Amino acid sequence: MSNHLKVRKVAVLGAGVMGAQIAAHLVNANVETLLFELPSKEGDPNGNVNKALDGLKKLEPAAISSPAKITYIQAANYDQHLEKLRECDLIIEAIAERMDWKSDLYRKVAPFVNANAIFATNTSGLSINKLAEAFPESLRHRFCGIHFFNPPRYMHLVELIPCKGTEAELLDQLETFLVSTLGKGVVRAKDTPNFIANRIGVFSMLATKHHAAEFNLGFDMVDALTGRYLGRPKSATFRTLDVVGLDVFAHVVNTMRENLTDDPWHKHFELPSWFKYLVDQGSLGQKTKRGVYMKIGKEIHVLDLHTREYRLSDAKVDDGVKDILRERDWAKKLAGLRSNPHPQAQFLWATFRDVFHYCALQLESIANNTRDLDLAVRWGFGWDNGPFEIWQAAGWQQVAGWISEDIAAGKAMASTPLPAWATDPSRLAVHGMPGSYAPASNTYQPRSSLPVYQRQLYPDRLLGEERHYGETVFETDEVRLWHTGDTIAILSFKSKMHTVSNEVLDGILRAVNEAEAHFSALILWQTEPPFSAGANLLQLMQGMQEPVQGEGMFGRFKQAASRVKYTIAGGGGLGDIVNAAAGNVPKVEAVVAKFQQVSMRLKYALVPTIAAVDGLALGGGCEFSIHCTRIVATLETYIGLVEVGVGLIPAGGGCKEMAQRAAQEAQRFASDNRVDVFPYLRRYFQNIAMGEVAKSAEMAREMGYLRQSDRIVLNRFELLHVAKEEAKALNATAYRPPLHQRQIIVAGRTGIATLQAAMVNMLEGNFISEYDYNIGSRVAETLCGGDVDAGSMVDEQWLLDLERRHFMELLGHFKTQDRIEYMLKNGKPLRN
């Protein structure tokens, strides 16, 4: 039997917050989906589901990859449509967390479940074996837990939990479907309350809350200490609580209190009086606009523990503690926190110690090995490193000794000693090349050998695992060209945020030459997202500014530069100094011309070029991608030509490529011999003039950044594999680059006038500034092919020259220079 579950159709039972979003993610992955809910008491029986689908449209961040996809979710109710369950290969139950309600529903739907379907419950903590008891015995081998994290589109983790009778092969098939089709990171959990991620994540929050009270730290202070400094999300601890919802958190803690009576930390599974006070008032967090935090106008206010009033949030981390937290090396960081007497440092050490202690003691009962626990916490709670990774990085024996000392001194939250495996003097690591430590068998377990994982050439790596990125062909400070022993060359950037500098351009040109000479294809792929945040603005500015002497605005600029952690070479002022900069314009213009040359080399290379895009692909990163033979993009790709945000226009071939695509579309859809390019050009103009970024790869396709032939991948760890397969497929048909298009039909001066007229209205309505109008006009002129008759034919070089000329004129203008400086300093656009 093949290991592939043929999922043609899925039913989701329950259209609440989770059910509706799981259904949305299934259609994101092109899986036909039915969404069930109780019938409405009056009107359309599907009223309840339709209301939930309307709610999906308003969710931020969006649950659906493109608004158009919501129409693919089919509404259903339990009175009329149970027969439709017979066609479903997978049924996911996602109703409220009540054992009695779930059991009633199972008895109701069981007669309609086909004999080959998998039935899974999306519970966040109820016992899978108990739930299975309400299921007919003949179907129990096809029953399991499948726990998605909220929001399901963005959270990588899904926990798979078998019941006693679940068929092993079935779980393998379900895991394959979740990993490849839905793009998830799957961790197998044991049937214990709250499984792995919530058990550890919630304990971590309870420990944080406990020590915050011990050291008398306010909620905002705790959040200032436990966010990005520790490699965790910005929402840190209590802000996360508001996002999750205080009622939801209370439910999870209650599950622990009721079902974990023999847990050594049991007395801490309770909620403090302030928590009850907020819940009783209906202050449940983000959904009620008030919880631990409340927004008043633009200001963030936080609940004061002692007065129970809201006060302005103004936490300041102690300078000495901040220095320790900036330390990258975990060994130095933890040692520093432990030895520093400041309450903020002591609070952090105590929290780390108790979380390590808890993980070590509970590992054997809740997870198969240390890898599953660490990945569950990383993928489910957004930590950069799991608890065992941090412990190992800080020196296993050293930390184990400190924990044992604190337990002996009565400082820890529980007095149970660490398990023997953790204090074994020969243990130096729990993650390494042979695998990750499994206490039940006292062995190191390798990663899963399921065939689906062969598609992940570089899976998410744990600290302590070696990572070998193939054989180097050449390497510079900015790029590396390499291969994995086949005929496909891979180019990876090494610059910060993978920005494009003059040196990166040289690297790409060299890589294309190498690929044509010695390889069958070239893939642009980064070992970590983003794909590329665009051109290195600082280098552009320096190029313009170098010849000017004297201080001027340079001091201000240097400050901005240090904030973006770049170094400035050369000196110069920064005002309206076009003339002074003129001496250097040829140098900058040469770089812009090289940018265009790179795009054209990628487009017309003799071997296929593939952009394997994940995360941001902005400005120049977008321009390279759209010139490659194919884009293979993860669903979470955010692509766009954003140059107008810094007062420029796309000049790496972006405008040229869009004008060309509009012309091709116009010719394809022309009904008679009259080809009108303008209607097709309008959306490309809007994308560029508004600096619009696609919020998913699906949206990028609708906006014209991705073509029909480009591929979308849901699991980012499969991106490189799919890009290689795409290269092989192109070569299987004896790949040739496209022929140079010498006759591109353009909209000319009538097109420019029409676009300008629309902008005049926006200018008069104060939606855009005079300078925005100036930039928009230049975008219009470039896309429409300049001052020529409508319907004129031009070639690519004509459009590239227009693009470059407008770019250089804008770069010389002080308002553009102000915009660039502002962006470098503040990370957001200036409207001037």
C-alpha positions in Angstrom: 0.0 0.0 0.0 1.3 3.5 -0.9 2.2 5.8 2.0 0.1 8.5 0.5 -3.3 9.3 1.8 -5.5 10.3 -1.2 -7.3 13.3 0.3 -9.9 14.4 -2.1 -12.2 16.1 0.3 -12.1 17.2 4.0 -14.9 18.0 6.4 -14.3 20.4 9.3 -16.9 20.0 12.0 -17.4 23.3 13.9 -17.1 26.8 12.4 -15.7 28.5 15.5 -12.4 30.5 15.6 -10.3 27.4 15.0 -12.6 25.4 12.7 -13.2 28.2 10.3 -9.4 29.0 10.1 -8.5 25.3 9.6 -11.0 25.2 6.7 -9.4 28.4 5.3 -6.0 26.8 5.4 -7.2 23.7 3.7 -8.5 25.7 0.7 -5.2 27.7 0.8 -3.7 24.3 0.0 -6.3 23.6 -2.7 -8.1 20.9 -0.7 -11.8 20.7 -1.2 -13.4 21.5 2.1 -16.9 21.3 3.8 -17.4 23.4 6.9 -20.2 22.1 9.2 -22.1 24.0 11.9 -25.4 23.7 13.8 -28.3 24.8 11.6 -29.7 28.3 12.1 -32.9 28.6 14.1 -34.4 30.9 11.5 -33.7 31.9 7.9 -31.1 30.0 5.9 -30.2 26.8 7.7 -26.5 27.5 6.8 -26.7 30.9 8.4 -24.2 30.1 11.2 -21.6 28.9 8.8 -22.0 31.8 6.5 -21.6 34.2 9.4 -18.3 32.4 10.3 -17.2 32.8 6.7 -17.9 36.5 6.8 -15.9 36.7 10.0 -12.9 35.0 8.1 -12.8 37.9 5.7 -12.1 40.4 8.5 -9.4 38.5 10.3 -6.0 40.1 10.6 -3.5 38.6 9.8 -5.6 37.1 7.0 -6.5 33.4 7.5 -7.0 33.0 3.8 -4.3 33.4 1.2 -6.6 35.3 -1.2 -10.1 36.7 -0.5 -11.3 34.9 -3.7 -10.6 31.5 -2.0 -13.3 31.9 0.7 -15.9 30.9 -1.9 -14.3 27.5 -2.2 -15.3 26.6 1.4 -18.7 24.8 1.2 -21.2 25.6 3.9 -23.0 22.6 5.6 -25.1 21.9 8.6 -25.7 18.8 10.7 -29.5 18.6 9.8 -29.3 18.5 6.0 -25.8 17.4 5.0 -24.5 14.5 7.1 -24.7 12.3 3.9 -21.9 14.5 2.4 -19.5 13.1 5.1 -19.4 9.8 3.2 -17.4 11.5 0.4 -14.7 12.8 2.9 -11.3 11.2 3.3 -10.5 13.2 6.4 -12.9 14.6 9.0 -11.5 17.1 11.5 -13.7 17.9 14.6 -13.1 21.4 16.0 -16.0 22.1 18.3 -15.8 23.6 21.9 -13.5 21.8 24.4 -16.2 19.8 26.1 -16.0 16.1 26.4 -19.8 15.6 26.5 -20.4 17.8 23.5 -17.7 16.1 21.5 -19.0 12.6 22.4 -22.6 13.5 21.4 -21.3 14.7 18.0 -19.3 11.6 17.4 -22.3 9.4 18.1 -24.4 11.5 15.7 -21.9 11.5 12.7 -20.3 8.0 13.1 -22.9 6.3 10.9 -21.9 8.6 8.0 -18.1 8.2 8.2 -16.8 6.0 5.4 -14.7 3.0 6.3 -11.5 4.5 4.9 -11.7 8.0 6.3 -9.6 9.3 9.1 -11.5 11.0 11.9 -9.4 13.5 14.0 -10.2 15.8 16.8 -8.5 19.2 17.0 -8.5 19.3 20.8 -5.9 21.4 22.6 -5.7 19.1 25.7 -8.5 16.6 26.2 -7.7 12.9 26.4 -7.7 11.3 23.0 -8.3 7.8 24.5 -11.3 9.1 26.5 -12.7 10.8 23.4 -12.2 7.6 21.4 -14.5 5.8 23.7 -17.5 7.7 22.2 -16.5 6.4 18.8 -17.7 3.1 17.4 -15.2 0.4 18.1 -15.1 -0.6 14.4 -13.8 2.9 13.5 -11.5 3.5 16.5 -8.4 2.4 14.6 -9.0 5.5 12.3 -9.3 8.0 15.2 -6.6 10.3 16.5 -5.9 13.8 17.7 -4.7 16.6 15.4 -3.9 19.8 17.2 -3.4 22.9 15.1 -2.0 26.1 16.6 -3.7 29.4 16.3 -3.6 31.0 13.7 -3.4 27.8 11.6 -2.2 29.4 8.4 0.9 30.9 10.1 1.8 28.6 13.0 4.0 25.8 11.8 3.1 23.3 14.5 0.6 20.4 14.3 0.7 17.9 17.1 -0.5 14.3 16.1 -1.7 12.2 19.0 -2.7 8.6 18.5 -5.2 6.8 20.8 -4.4 3.2 21.9 -6.0 1.7 18.8 -4.8 4.1 16.1 -3.4 2.3 13.1 0.3 3.2 12.7 0.3 3.4 8.9 -2.7 5.8 9.1 -0.7 8.2 11.2 2.2 8.1 8.7 -0.2 8.9 5.9 -1.8 11.8 7.8 1.7 13.1 8.8 2.7 13.1 5.1 -0.5 15.0 4.1 0.1 17.6 6.9 3.7 18.2 6.1 3.6 18.4 2.3 0.1 19.5 1.4 -0.6 21.8 4.4 3.1 22.8 4.9 3.2 21.9 8.6 5.8 20.8 11.1 4.4 17.7 12.7 5.3 16.5 16.2 4.0 13.2 17.6 2.8 13.7 21.1 1.6 11.3 23.8 -1.9 11.4 25.2 -1.2 13.5 28.2 -3.1 16.7 29.2 -2.3 19.6 26.9 0.2 17.4 25.0 3.7 18.9 24.5 3.7 22.6 23.4 0.9 23.8 25.6 2.1 21.8 28.5 5.6 23.4 28.4 4.5 26.8 27.0 1.8 27.2 29.6 4.1 26.1 32.4 6.7 28.7 31.2 4.0 31.4 31.5 3.0 30.2 35.0 6.6 30.2 36.1 7.1 33.7 34.7 3.9 34.9 36.5 5.1 33.3 39.7 8.5 34.8 39.7 7.2 38.2 38.5 5.2 38.3 41.7 8.2 37.1 43.8 10.4 39.9 42.4 7.6 42.4 42.3 7.9 43.2 38.6 5.1 44.8 36.6 3.5 43.1 33.6 5.2 45.5 31.1 8.5 45.0 32.8 8.2 41.2 32.4 7.3 41.7 28.7 10.3 44.0 28.2 12.5 41.2 29.6 11.0 38.1 28.0 10.5 39.1 24.4 13.1 39.4 21.7 16.0 39.6 24.2 15.3 35.9 24.9 14.7 35.0 21.2 10.9 34.9 21.7 8.1 36.8 20.0 7.8 40.6 20.6 4.5 39.8 22.4 6.6 38.2 25.1 4.4 36.9 28.0 1.5 39.0 29.1 0.9 40.5 25.7 0.7 37.0 24.3 -1.9 36.2 27.0 -4.0 39.1 25.7 -3.7 37.7 22.2 -4.6 34.2 23.2 -7.5 35.3 25.4 -7.5 35.1 29.2 -10.6 32.7 29.1 -8.7 30.3 26.7 -5.6 30.4 29.0 -7.8 29.8 32.1 -9.3 26.7 30.3 -5.9 25.2 29.6 -4.6 25.8 33.1 -7.8 24.2 34.5 -7.2 21.1 32.3 -3.7 20.9 34.0 -5.1 21.4 37.5 -7.8 18.8 37.1 -5.8 16.1 35.3 -2.3 16.5 36.6 -2.9 16.0 40.4 0.4 14.1 40.8 2.6 16.7 39.0 5.2 18.0 41.5 4.3 21.6 40.4 0.5 21.0 40.9 0.1 23.8 43.4 1.2 26.3 40.8 -1.5 25.4 38.4 -3.8 28.1 39.6 -4.6 31.6 38.5 -4.0 34.6 40.7 -6.7 36.9 42.0 -5.9 39.7 39.4 -6.5 37.1 36.7 -10.0 36.2 38.1 -10.7 40.0 38.5 -10.1 40.6 34.8 -12.1 37.6 33.6 -15.0 38.5 35.9 -15.0 42.0 34.4 -15.0 40.5 30.9 -11.6 41.9 30.2 -10.4 38.9 28.2 -7.6 40.5 26.1 -7.4 41.6 22.5 -10.9 40.4 21.6 -12.6 42.6 24.2 -10.1 45.5 23.6 -8.9 45.2 27.2 -7.0 42.6 29.3 -3.6 43.0 30.9 -3.1 45.8 28.5 -5.5 48.4 27.1 -4.9 50.9 24.2 -6.1 54.4 24.9 -5.7 56.5 21.8 -2.2 55.8 20.6 -0.9 55.0 24.1 -0.5 51.5 25.6 -1.7 51.3 29.2 -1.1 48.3 31.5 -2.9 47.0 34.6 -1.1 47.9 37.8 -1.1 44.9 40.1 -1.4 46.8 43.3 -4.0 49.5 42.4 -5.8 47.4 39.8 -6.0 50.6 37.7 -4.5 51.0 34.2 -1.4 53.1 34.0 0.9 54.2 31.1 3.2 51.4 30.1 6.8 52.7 30.6 9.0 49.7 31.6 12.8 50.3 31.4 15.2 47.4 31.5 18.2 48.0 33.8 21.4 48.9 31.8 23.5 46.1 33.4 20.8 43.5 32.7 20.4 44.8 29.2 24.2 44.2 28.6 23.8 40.6 29.7 20.7 40.1 27.5 22.5 41.4 24.4 25.1 38.6 24.8 24.7 36.1 22.0 26.4 33.2 23.8 23.9 31.4 26.0 26.7 30.2 28.4 27.7 33.8 29.1 24.1 35.0 29.1 22.8 32.5 31.7 25.9 32.8 33.9 25.5 36.6 33.8 21.9 36.4 34.8 22.5 34.0 37.6 25.4 36.0 39.2 23.8 39.4 38.8 21.9 40.5 42.0 19.5 42.8 40.2 15.9 41.6 40.6 15.4 41.6 36.8 18.3 39.3 36.3 17.3 37.0 39.2 13.8 36.8 37.9 15.0 35.7 34.5 17.4 33.1 35.9 14.7 31.7 38.2 12.3 31.4 35.3 14.8 29.6 33.1 15.8 27.3 35.9 12.2 26.2 36.6 11.4 25.7 33.0 14.5 23.5 32.4 13.7 21.6 35.6 10.1 21.0 34.5 11.1 19.9 30.9 13.7 17.4 32.2 11.3 15.9 34.7 8.3 15.6 32.4 10.1 14.8 29.1 9.7 11.0 29.4 5.9 11.2 30.1 5.0 13.7 27.4 7.3 13.3 24.4 9.4 10.7 22.6 12.6 12.7 22.7 14.2 16.1 23.3 13.9 17.1 19.7 10.1 16.7 19.7 9.8 18.9 22.8 12.1 21.6 21.5 10.5 21.8 18.1 7.0 21.8 19.6 7.9 24.8 21.7 9.6 26.6 18.8 6.9 26.0 16.3 4.0 26.4 18.7 5.2 29.4 20.7 7.6 31.1 18.2 10.7 30.7 20.3 14.0 30.8 18.3 15.4 28.0 20.5 13.7 25.3 22.6 14.4 24.9 26.3 16.8 21.9 25.8 18.7 23.7 23.0 19.3 26.7 25.3 20.4 24.4 28.2 22.8 22.5 25.9 24.2 25.7 24.4 24.8 27.1 27.9 26.8 24.0 28.9 24.7 20.9 29.9 26.7 19.9 33.1 27.2 23.5 34.3 23.5 24.3 34.1 22.4 20.9 35.6 24.7 21.7 38.5 23.1 25.1 39.1 19.6 23.7 38.9 20.5 20.9 41.4 22.1 23.5 43.8 19.0 25.7 43.7 16.7 22.7 44.3 18.8 21.7 47.3 18.7 25.3 48.6 14.9 25.3 48.3 14.9 28.1 45.7 13.1 26.1 42.9 9.3 26.0 42.5 9.4 22.2 43.2 11.7 20.1 45.3 11.8 16.9 43.1 15.4 16.3 42.0 16.4 16.3 38.3 16.0 12.8 36.7 19.2 10.7 36.6 19.6 11.0 32.9 19.9 14.8 33.2 22.6 14.7 35.8 24.6 11.8 34.3 28.2 13.2 34.3 28.9 11.8 30.9 26.0 13.7 29.3 27.3 16.8 27.4 24.4 17.1 24.9 20.9 16.0 24.1 21.0 17.0 20.4 23.7 15.9 18.1 24.5 14.1 14.9 23.1 10.6 16.0 19.8 12.3 16.9 18.1 13.6 20.0 18.0 12.0 23.5 15.0 9.6 24.2 14.8 8.9 28.0 12.5 5.8 27.7 15.1 3.9 25.7 18.2 5.8 26.9 19.2 6.3 23.3 19.6 9.0 20.7 16.7 8.9 18.2 17.4 10.0 14.6 14.9 12.1 12.7 11.8 10.5 11.2 12.5 8.3 8.2 9.1 8.9 6.5 9.7 9.4 2.8 8.1 12.9 2.9 11.1 14.1 4.8 13.4 13.4 1.9 11.9 16.4 0.3 13.4 18.6 3.1 17.0 18.9 2.1 17.7 21.2 5.0 15.0 20.7 7.7 14.7 23.1 10.6 17.9 22.7 12.5 18.5 22.3 16.2 21.5 23.8 18.0 24.1 21.0 18.1 23.1 19.6 14.7 25.8 20.1 12.0 24.6 21.8 8.8 26.5 21.3 5.6 25.5 23.4 2.6 27.1 21.4 -0.2 30.3 22.0 -2.1 31.5 25.6 -2.8 32.0 26.7 -6.4 33.1 30.2 -5.4 32.5 32.4 -2.4 32.9 36.2 -1.7 32.0 38.3 1.2 28.6 38.8 -0.3 27.5 35.6 -2.1 28.3 31.9 -2.3 27.7 29.6 -5.3 27.5 25.9 -4.4 26.0 22.6 -5.3 24.9 19.3 -3.6 26.7 16.9 -5.9 24.4 17.2 -8.9 24.4 19.5 -11.9 22.3 22.3 -10.4 24.1 25.4 -9.1 22.7 27.3 -6.1 23.5 30.9 -5.3 22.9 32.2 -1.7 23.4 35.8 -0.6 25.4 36.6 2.6 24.4 40.2 3.0 22.2 41.4 5.9 18.5 40.8 5.0 20.0 39.6 1.7 20.1 43.2 0.4 21.6 43.8 -3.0 24.8 45.7 -3.2 27.2 46.3 -6.1 29.2 43.3 -4.9 26.1 41.1 -4.9 25.4 42.1 -8.5 29.0 41.1 -9.5 28.4 37.8 -7.7 25.2 37.0 -9.6 26.8 37.8 -13.0 29.7 35.5 -12.1 27.2 32.8 -11.0 25.3 33.0 -14.3 28.5 32.6 -16.2 29.6 29.6 -14.0 26.2 28.0 -14.4 26.2 28.4 -18.2 29.7 26.9 -18.4 29.4 24.0 -15.9 25.9 23.4 -14.7 22.4 22.6 -16.0 20.5 25.3 -14.0 20.9 28.1 -11.5 18.7 28.5 -8.4 18.7 31.6 -6.2 17.9 30.3 -2.7 18.7 31.7 0.7 19.5 29.4 3.7 17.2 31.6 5.8 14.4 34.0 4.8 14.0 36.7 3.6 14.7 36.1 -0.1 15.8 39.8 -0.4 14.8 43.1 1.1 15.9 44.9 -2.0 18.7 47.3 -2.9 21.3 48.4 -0.3 20.0 51.9 0.1 23.0 53.0 2.2 25.4 52.1 -0.6 23.3 54.1 -3.1 23.3 57.2 -0.9 27.0 56.9 -0.3 27.5 56.6 -4.0 25.7 59.9 -4.5 27.3 61.7 -1.5 31.0 60.8 -1.5 32.5 63.8 -3.2 31.0 66.3 -0.8 33.2 67.4 2.0 32.2 68.9 5.3 29.8 67.9 8.1 26.4 69.0 6.8 23.7 66.5 7.6 26.3 63.8 7.7 26.3 63.5 11.5 22.6 62.9 11.4 23.0 60.3 8.7 25.8 58.5 10.5 23.5 58.1 13.5 20.8 56.7 11.2 23.4 54.3 9.7 24.6 53.1 13.1 21.0 52.3 13.9 20.7 50.0 10.9 24.0 48.5 11.9 25.8 49.3 8.7 29.1 51.1 8.6 29.7 54.1 6.5 32.7 54.4 4.3 33.6 57.8 3.1 32.2 61.1 4.2 29.7 63.6 2.8 26.8 65.8 3.5 23.2 65.1 2.6 21.2 68.1 1.5 19.9 69.3 -1.8 23.3 68.8 -3.3 22.6 67.4 -6.7 25.3 69.5 -8.3 28.0 68.5 -5.9 26.9 64.8 -6.3 27.0 65.1 -10.1 30.7 64.1 -10.0 29.6 60.8 -8.8 26.4 60.2 -10.8 28.2 58.2 -13.5 29.3 55.8 -10.8 25.8 55.3 -9.4 24.3 55.1 -12.9 26.8 52.4 -13.7 25.5 50.3 -10.7 21.9 50.8 -11.9 22.8 49.7 -15.4 24.5 46.7 -13.9 21.3 45.9 -11.9 19.5 45.9 -15.2 22.2 43.8 -16.8 21.8 41.2 -14.0 18.0 41.0 -14.5 18.5 40.5 -18.3 21.2 37.9 -17.7 18.8 35.9 -15.4 16.1 36.1 -18.1 18.2 35.2 -21.1 20.7 32.8 -19.5 21.3 29.6 -21.5 20.3 27.5 -18.5 17.0 27.8 -16.6 17.2 30.2 -13.7 14.9 29.6 -10.7 14.1 32.1 -7.9 13.2 30.0 -4.8 11.5 32.7 -2.8 10.5 32.7 0.9 9.5 35.7 3.0 10.2 39.2 1.7 11.1 39.8 -1.9 11.0 43.5 -2.2 12.3 46.0 -4.8 15.4 44.5 -6.4 14.6 41.1 -4.8 11.3 41.2 -6.7 12.9 42.3 -9.9 15.4 39.4 -9.9 12.6 37.0 -9.3 10.3 38.2 -12.0 13.2 37.9 -14.6 14.0 34.3 -13.7 12.7 31.4 -15.9 10.5 30.3 -12.9 9.6 31.5 -9.5 9.0 28.8 -6.9 7.6 30.6 -3.9 6.4 29.6 -0.4 2.8 30.6 0.4 4.2 33.1 2.9 6.0 35.1 0.2 5.5 38.8 0.4 6.6 40.2 -2.9 6.4 43.8 -4.4 8.1 46.7 -6.1 8.2 49.1 -3.2 10.7 51.7 -4.5 8.2 54.6 -4.5 8.3 54.3 -0.7 11.8 55.8 -0.8 11.0 58.2 -3.6 12.4 56.1 -6.5 11.0 53.9 -9.2 11.9 50.3 -10.0 15.0 50.4 -12.2 16.3 46.9 -12.2 14.0 46.0 -15.1 10.8 46.0 -12.9 8.9 48.6 -14.9 10.1 47.2 -18.2 9.0 43.7 -17.2 5.6 44.9 -16.1 5.1 46.9 -19.3 6.1 43.8 -21.3 3.6 41.5 -19.4 0.8 44.0 -20.0 1.6 44.0 -23.7 1.6 40.2 -23.8 -1.7 40.0 -22.0 -3.3 42.6 -24.3 -2.2 40.6 -27.3 -3.4 37.3 -25.9 -6.9 38.7 -25.1 -7.3 41.0 -28.1 -10.6 40.2 -29.9 -9.7 41.8 -33.2 -6.5 43.2 -34.6 -6.8 46.3 -32.4 -4.7 45.7 -29.3 -5.4 48.1 -26.4 -2.7 47.6 -23.8 -4.0 50.2 -21.3 -6.5 48.1 -19.4 -3.8 45.5 -18.7 -1.3 48.2 -17.7 -3.5 49.8 -15.2 -3.1 47.2 -12.4 0.7 47.1 -12.9 0.8 50.9 -12.6 -1.3 50.7 -9.4 1.0 48.0 -7.9 4.1 50.1 -8.5 2.7 53.6 -7.8 1.2 52.5 -4.5 4.2 50.3 -3.6 1.8 47.4 -3.0 3.1 44.2 -1.5 1.4 40.9 -2.1 0.3 39.4 1.3 0.8 35.8 0.0 2.1 34.0 -3.1 -1.5 33.6 -4.2 -2.1 37.3 -4.1 1.2 37.8 -5.9 -0.2 35.7 -8.7 -3.4 37.8 -8.8 -1.2 41.0 -8.9 0.8 39.6 -11.8 4.2 39.2 -10.0 3.8 35.4 -10.3 2.8 33.9 -13.6 0.6 30.8 -14.1 3.7 28.7 -14.7 5.3 29.7 -11.3 4.9 27.3 -8.4 3.6 27.8 -4.9 4.9 25.5 -2.1 3.3 25.3 1.3 6.2 23.9 3.3 9.2 26.2 3.2 11.5 23.3 4.0 10.5 21.8 0.7 11.3 24.9 -1.3 14.8 23.9 -2.5 13.6 20.4 -3.4 10.8 21.7 -5.6 13.0 24.3 -7.2 15.4 21.5 -8.2 12.6 19.4 -9.6 11.3 22.4 -11.6 14.8 22.9 -13.1 14.9 19.2 -14.1 11.5 19.5 -15.7 12.6 22.5 -17.7 15.7 20.7 -18.9 13.7 17.6 -19.7 12.3 19.6 -22.6 15.7 20.8 -23.8 15.4 24.3 -22.3 16.1 27.4 -24.4 15.8 30.9 -23.1 13.0 33.1 -24.6 13.7 35.1 -27.7 14.4 38.8 -27.3 11.1 40.7 -27.7 11.8 43.6 -30.1 8.2 44.7 -30.5 6.5 45.6 -27.2 3.3 47.5 -27.7 3.0 50.5 -25.4 0.3 52.9 -24.2 2.3 56.0 -25.0 1.3 59.6 -24.2 -2.5 58.9 -24.1 -1.8 56.2 -21.4 0.4 58.7 -19.5 -2.3 61.4 -19.6 -5.0 59.0 -18.4 -2.9 57.8 -15.4 -2.0 61.4 -14.6 -5.7 62.4 -14.6 -6.5 59.8 -12.0 -3.6 61.0 -9.9 -4.7 64.7 -10.1 -7.9 63.6 -8.3 -5.9 62.0 -5.6 -3.7 65.1 -5.3 -6.7 67.4 -5.0 -8.3 65.1 -2.4 -5.0 65.3 -0.4 -4.5 61.5 -0.7 -1.0 62.0 -2.2 1.6 64.8 -2.0 3.0 66.9 -4.9 6.1 64.8 -4.8 4.1 61.5 -4.9 2.5 62.9 -8.0 5.9 63.6 -9.5 7.0 60.0 -8.8 3.8 58.6 -10.0 4.0 60.5 -13.3 7.5 59.0 -13.8 6.2 55.5 -13.2 3.4 56.2 -15.7 5.8 57.6 -18.3 8.1 54.5 -17.9 5.3 51.9 -18.1 3.7 53.6 -21.0 6.9 53.8 -23.0 7.5 57.6 -22.9 6.4 60.4 -25.2 5.3 58.2 -28.2 2.0 57.5 -29.9 -0.4 54.9 -28.3 0.2 51.5 -29.9 3.9 52.3 -30.8 6.3 49.4 -30.7 9.5 49.6 -28.6 12.1 47.1 -27.4 13.3 46.2 -23.9 16.3 48.4 -24.0 14.1 51.4 -24.7 12.1 50.7 -21.6 15.3 50.0 -19.5 16.8 53.4 -20.5 13.6 55.2 -19.5 13.5 53.4 -16.2 17.2 54.3 -15.5 16.8 57.9 -16.5 13.9 58.5 -14.1 15.6 56.7 -11.3 18.7 58.8 -11.5 16.7 62.1 -11.7 14.8 61.1 -8.6 17.9 60.0 -6.7 19.4 63.4 -7.3 16.4 65.1 -5.7 16.6 66.2 -2.1 13.1 64.9 -1.3 14.1 61.4 -2.4 17.3 61.7 -0.4 15.2 62.7 2.7 12.9 59.7 2.1 15.8 57.3 1.9 17.4 58.7 5.0 14.1 58.5 6.9 13.7 54.9 5.9 17.2 54.0 7.0 16.6 55.8 10.4 13.0 54.8 11.2 12.3 51.7 9.0 9.1 53.3 7.6 8.4 55.6 4.7 8.3 59.4 4.9 5.5 61.3 3.1 6.9 64.6 1.9 
